[in-house]
Amino acid sequence: MTQDTILANATLVLPDRSVTGHVVLRDGVIADIGTGTALPKGAEDCEGDVVAPGLIELHTDNLERHIQPRPKVDWPHNAAILAHDAELAGTGITTVFDAMRVGSIPSGRGRYIKYARGLANELLALRADNALKISHFLHLRAEVCSETLEEEMAEFGEADRVGIVSLMDHTPGQRQFRDISKLEAYVKGKLSLNDEEFRAHVAQLQELRALHGDRHEAAAVAEAKRYGAVLASHDDTTEEQVRVSAGHGIRVAEFPTTLEAARACHLHDIAIIMGAPNLIRGGSHSGNVAAHDLARAGHLDILSSDYVPSALLLAAVQLGEIWGDMARGLATVTANPARSVGLEDRGVLEPGKRADVIRFAMRGGVPALRGVWSRGSRVA
């Protein structure tokens, strides 16, 4: 007989409000929700702690960080995947879309080789072996400014759980790197390039964009349709770029760099993702629009932890404080991302939904996790 998990005397974050009550987890789903301070038999007394849906992460570089913890260090992949999975569970993330680059540059000083197909195989094998704590999907970051995008995307198909394809264009002088000095500081530090090598790197990328960019972009759009994946844009800067994104059928805009682009996204019914680190730090490390400015303007729908997994819950709580509505703040990391990628079985505390749940308390002005459940099983 299945043992229920009952979290009671909790502040439940429902889709549109917060109430005191209890939630019953049974057979991997939410079986019941009730209000009041009563403690049903066998319940865990949450003593007023917040109980909310598990967090949903659409864009994170964290797996790549575990695979390559230092430049030129390739960590054993299965160990890296399991460590990544456990880290996310420990931050309250119960669904993740693991970002993997497709499109490589195997020639030149700043070359980088393909890896996504092999890494995806390893991740999916661990999933099939029930080795992972949380739910994993793939997010293919399609680098249009590359040499091998088409052949790499052709290696994936409908069975690969590709949930998102994002169109990435890192051509120097536009989008994220309109200010080439920002790119220079980043690339020189990462690749140890001197001035001459950096100029050659910029010229190579600009040439690749001219040779392949339009064809690669069209191929990525077509492949996303073949996978059944949601299309995302990346670093839209102008109204014209957003118009092109809308024409591709893009549903999510990752990190628009200007208020102009964010406004245009909402005019085209494109959901806006901003980085949680941007919100917490008070601005973009690349010098682009600040997440809190978009939040106050009503142009922020979804948060992504980006490169700091623990930032996701903290930033959502901070948004709740900015808006004076904790349910709205937490929706940016639960209901809104679930809706944007068509995951109808999770993201809200409702009977029948997946029993992906977190419990946290505020300590020192920040959320401290007290428990994480994935499909009703405690994972942190």
N, C-alpha and C positions, 0 to 999 in steps of 0.2 A: 504494500500500500504506500503510495507516494506521501512523503512528509511535506506538509505545507510550510512555507516560510512566511511569517506574518510580521510586518513592520508596523508597529502601532504607536499611538501618541506622537505622531510625526507631523511636521509641516509638509503636506503634500503639494507639490507644484503641478497643478492641473493645466490644461491647455490655456485657460484664460484667467486663472486666479490661483491663489494659495489658500489651502484650508487645513485645519487640524483633523487628522483621521488615521486610517490604517489601510494597508494594501496587502493582499494575499497573493503569493506566488505559488503556482502549482503546475506541474508538468510542463515547465518551460514557458508558461504564459501568465499574464496577470488574470487571476481568477475572480477577484472581487476588490472593490474599493468602498470604504465606509467612512463616515465623518464622526467626529467626537473624540474624546480623550480616553474612552474605554479601552481596556487591554483584553482582547479575546484570549481564550485559553491557549497557552503555548506561544503567545506573541512575544516579540522582542520589543522592549520599551525603548523607544528612540529619544525619549525625554525632550521632545520638541525639535530634534534635529530635522534638517531638510531632507526629504526623500523626493527624488526627481528621476526622470527617465535617464538611461545611460546616454553618454555623450556620443555624438556621431561626427567623425572627423573625415572631411572630404579631401583634404590636401595636406600631406605631411611628408617632409623629407627625412623623417626619422629612421626609416628602414635603411636608406642609403648611408646615413651616419653610422649605423651599426655595422654595415657591410664594409665601410671604409672609415674606421675610427681615426686614422691618420693618413696624410697623403702617401700614396703608394703602398698602403697596408690593406691587403684583402683578407678580411676576417672570415673564418669558416662560416659558410652561409647558413646552415641549419642552426648553428648556435646563435648567430646574429638575429635570425628571424624569431627564434624563441625569446631572446632577450628583448627585442623590440615589442613583441606581443605582450610580454609580462610588464614592461614599462608602461605601455598604453593602458593596460588593465589597471595598473596602480595609480593612474591619473583620472580614472573614471570613464575612459573611452571604451565603449563596448562594440562599436562598429567603426571600421577604418577603411578608407580607400587608399591603399598604399601607392604612393607616387613612384613611378619608374620611367626613366627617360627612354624614348625610342627615337632614333635618328642620331647617327654618330658621325664623327669626323676622324677616320682612321689615318689621315695623312696630316703632315704639318707639325709645327712645334707644340701647339696647344691641342694635340690630337686626343680623342677619347674614343674608346671602342664600345661595341654593343654589349649588353649584359641582361636586358630585360627578359628575354624569352627564357633563359636558363634560370634566372632568379624566380620568375613566376612559376616555373615547373616545381622548384623546390618548395615554394610557399604552398602551392596547391597540394603537393604531396603530404606536407605536414598537416594541412587542413583535413585531407581525406583520412589521415591516421588519428584524427581527434587529438592532435597534440597542441592545438592553439586554444587559448582562453577566450578570445573574443572573435567577432565576425569580421572576416577580411574580404575585401573586393580589390580589384586593380584599378588604378588611375594611370593611364598612359599619357605621359607628357610628350606630345608630338613636336619635336624640334624641326620646324620647317627650314631653318638655316643650318642644314646638315647635308651629308652625302648619301645616307643610307635609309632614309625614313620609310620609303615605300616598301623595301624588302623586309625591314624589321616589322612593320605593321602587318604585313601579309602572313607573318608567322603566328598571329593570334586569331581566335575565332569565337563563336558564340559560347563555347563550353568553358571559356577562360575567366568568367566572372569579371569581365571588363565593364566597370560601371560608369567610368568617366574617361573621355578623351579631351585633353586640353590642347588648344593650338598655341604653341610657344614660339615666339619670334624674338630672339635676342640679338637682332641685328644692331650693331652700335649706332647710336645717333637717334634712336626712336624708342617709344614705349618706356620700359623701365629704365633704360639707359640713354634717355635723351641727352643727359649730361654725361659726356664721355669720360669726364674726370672721375665720376663715380665708378664707372666700369674699370677705368685704369687702376684705381686703388684696389678694387676687388680682385681683378685678374692678376695683377702683379703680385699681390699677396698670396693668392692661391697657387699660381703656376710658376712663381719666381722668375718672371720675365723682366728683361731690361727694356729700355725705351725702344730700341730698334725692333726687338722681338714683339713688343706690344703693338707697334704700328703694323707689323706684318700680320699679327693676329686679327686686328681690326679689318685690314684689307681682305684677308681670307674670308672672314664672315660676311662682309659686304658683297664679295664676289659670289659666294655660295647663295646668298639671298637672291641675287640677280639671276643666277643660273637656274635655281631649283625652287625658289620660294613659292611662287604661285602654283606650280604643279604639286608640290608637297602639301600645300594647304588644301587643295582640292582632294588629294588622295586621303588625307586625314579625315576630312568630312565624310567621304564615302565609306571609309573603313569603320568609323564610329557607327554609322548606320548599319553596316553589316554585323557588327558586334551586338547591336541593340543598346549602345552606350549613350549616355547624356553627353552633349558637346559643351565644352567650356571655353571661354576666351581667357586670355591672360594679359594683364597690364594694358588694357584699353586706355587710351589717352585722349582721343578726340571724338567728337560726335560722328565723324565719318567712319572711324574705326568701329564704333559701336553699330553703325548702320550696316557695315559689312558683316559684323558678327551676327546681327539679327537675320541677315539674309542667308547665313549658313544654317540657321535654326538653333543657334546657341541659346541655352537656357540659363546658364550660370556664368557670371563674370568674376574671375579671380583677380582681386587686387587692382581695380581701376586706379589709375595714378592721378586723376584730377576730378574735381567736383563736376566739371563739364561732362566727363565721360559717365560718371555715376548717375547724373540726372538723365542722361540719354538712355542708360540701361533701363531705368525704371519706366521711361516712356515706351520702351520696347518690351516690357514685361520680362526683363532679364534679372534674375536674382543676383545680388551683389555679395561676394565673399570678401571680407577683410581679415588681415592677420591679427590674431590675438596679441602677439608681441608688440605690434604697432600701437594697439590700444593701451596696453599696460605701460609701455615706454613713453607714451605721449606723442609719438610721431614715427614716421617711416625712416628706417636706416638708409634708404636710398634717396631720401629727400622728396618723396612724393606726398600726396595728400594724406593727412592724418585720419586715422579711423574714427577718432572721437568727433572730428568735424563732420564726417559723413553720418555718424550716429545722431548727432544733434540736428542734422538736416533731414533725417528720415530716410537716408539712403544706405542703410546697412541692414542686411537680412540674415547673414550667416557669418559665423566666425570660424577661422581655421587656426590651429595651433602652429602651423607652418614649420618652424624649426625648434619649438619648445613645447613638447606635449603637455606639460603641467600648466601651460598658459591658458588652455582652453576653458577650464572651469572658472579660473580667476577672472578672466576677461568677461565671461558671461555674467558673473556676479556684478562686476563693475558696470556693465551695461544696464543691468537691472537697477543699479543705484542712479545712474545717469538719467534713466527714463522714469524712475520712480515706480517701476513695475517689474518685480523679480520674475514673474511668469514670462513676460515678454523678453527679458534678458536671456533666460535659460532656453527659450524657444530658438534662439540663434544657434544653439549647439545641439538641439534635439529635434523638435518638430519641423523647423524650417529646412535644415539640410535633408532630413528624411523625405520631405515633400518634393524638394528640388530634384532628387534623383529617383523618385518613384518607389521608395520603400514605404509601403503602406502598412507594414506589420509592426512598426516600431516608431519611437520618437515621442510618444505621449503616454501618460499614465491613464490607461483605459482598459477595462476588461476585454480579454481576447487578444491584446497586443503582446508582443514578446516580453518576457520578464527580464528585460535589461533595465536595471535600476541602480541608482547610487544613493548613498546616504552621506551627508556631510554636515558639519557644524562650523560656525564662524569662530575663528580663534585669531586674535591679534589683527583683526580686520581682513583676514583672508579665509577662504573655505578650506577646511581640513577634512579630508575624506575619512569616513568611519566604516565604509563598506561598499563593495561593488559586486553586483550579481549580473551574470550573463546567462540568459535563458534559464533563470532561476537558480543557477549554481553560483555559489560565492567564489569569486576569482581574485579578490583583493580585500 
